[in-house]
Amino acid sequence: MPDAANPRFTDEQVAEVRRLQSLYPDKRGALLPVLHLAQDVFGYVSLEVEEYVAGLFDLSPAHVHEVVTFYTLFFQRPKGRHVISVCQNLTCHLMGAKGIIQHLTERLGIDVGETSSDGRVTLTTVECLCACEQAPMMQVDDRYEGLLTRDKVDRILGGLT
Amino acid sequence: MEKIFTRNFHLADSHTLERYRATGGYTAIGKAFGMEPAAITEEVKKSNLRGLGGAAFPTGMKWSFIPKGSTAPKYLVINADEGEPGTFKDRYLLERDPHALIEGMIIAACAIDSHLGFVYIRGEYVEPWRVLSGAVREAYAAGLLGKNIQGTGFDFDVVIHRGAGAYICGEETGLLSSLEGKKGWPKIKPPFPAIKGAFGHPTIVNNVETIAAVPHIINRGAEWFAALGTKSQGGTRLYSVSGHVANPGVVEAPVTTTLRSLIYDHCGGIRDGRRLKAVVPGGSSAPILTADEIDVTMDADGLKNAGSMIGSAGVIVFDETVSIPEALMVVARFYAHESCGQCTPCRESTGWIYRMAHRIVDGHGRKEDLDTIIDIAKRGAGTTICAFYDGAVGPYVSYIEKFRDEFEALIRSGHGA
């Protein structure tokens, strides 16, 4: 089983790492794509994952840590089975994002930045996801969900296992 | 008006190679392959195409900065890191007309003698990434990308690179740092990317929409494109209109269109019969305009003359119910969060100003706060490596200067917004 505490890619995954590295004039260019891959495989980017990835690039773990902590899409702690990211930027604010965020915290019983106790959902707020025509909106894993109302949020939550 | 960028948006299969070809796609590369590279650049110059990502820099002129006769590898990098609040037009292009971007990339690559292109797409754009990846695969399978494209001897590869969540990576040198596997810290210019860009080599960074315009310019001529616009900017462009309009969405219009026309003719006016209060005309960094300042043309120079900027052409409409201090707090929170931390004036001031805007909204504002915000904002302007902080100063100063009474009343009342 993939384990963020003791991360090892399979041979196939290592081959994918080498393929990604070959696409760039300097293999270091593949660092973000490989970190995405690592997060998909191991669930989040632990310090051990950072060290393992650093080894695949001949980089220092400190460099990888600096990169991981700079970007919002890399999770440094285990996340829920689903991640809900609610936009709180200008248009979504105008269209009622605050009410949507409040509704989600009440329904999930957690604050922004937390994961529900059953491990189902991690709730975050984010800056503009650039789908302002559908404001208020949020991202649920890979999907954008827009024109949110409390009812629509309830339906979306009901569909998450 | 004839649609250019959006001509196929209504078709369910507009993202496919088959549909793109059926509507004239990939005929411009045939023309471009028959042209001298310098002639392609000249044609783009004459079209008055200006960068549609935010800075409105003349595209042909940018391409001409690639050193002549250089044998170094040259890279074409597409900025698909759409992130300017209020902007969503590149998402539509990526999902509904990805082949226009790919064809434009091939033509731009011919012009600058590049054999490797990158599309830097924001990590949150999963669906656009999937659609674009499919289109790139189709183009490879059809011999439109890769080695010896259509027997011309020209090689060009495209790599799609996913970002990981950082607004600053939309700034072109921050983007290049990120593409190189680093945190997205902008770099001091000069050297400009055209001289020393990605991986230390000459690089052109262009926005998605800018490059998607190129096949049309090559096919129909620079004069045609230039004639759609003003003396200094050609074409139509995509406006992202959101907020309190009846029908928000992407609107294609000539750059000579007015802000009033966008709101009232194209987007159905203000929702629920309410009154207009203010408009942010070009993404969150553009200084705000009041309801009586909307008779401006939506080209780069028109908005500059009105004291604002066209930026990414993201139009955010505020009706009379909006609290401007609250809006400032939201915008200030964004800049505080997204400052990359490299330059002291930006790193510190964005945090200070957010905290002051927050206490004003919470009912704890002090009467000197407004002048302090404006003072801090103006002192930092122009002192940083990239344009991020200057972009933040636009809203900080304009929200307060144009709606000072509202801020003062809130501070005097001692109650929150």
Interface residues (C-beta under 8 A of the other chain):
Chain A: L23 Y24 P25 D26 R28 G29 A30 L31 L32 P33 L35 H36 F57 L59 H63 E66 V67 F70 Y71 T72 L73 F74 S85 Q88 N89 L90 T91 H93 L94 M95 V126 E127 C128 L129 C130 A131 C132 E133 A135 Q139 D142 R143 Y144
Chain B: P73 Y75 E82 G83 E84 P85 G86 T87 F88 D90 R91 L116 R122 G123 E124 Y125 V126 E127 V159 H161 R162 G163 A164 G165 A166 Y167 S178 L179 E180 G181 K182 K183 G184 A198 F199 H201 S240 V241 S242 G243 H244 P248 G249 V250 V280 S284 G314 I316 F318 V322 E326 A327 V330 V331 R333 F334 H337 E338 C340
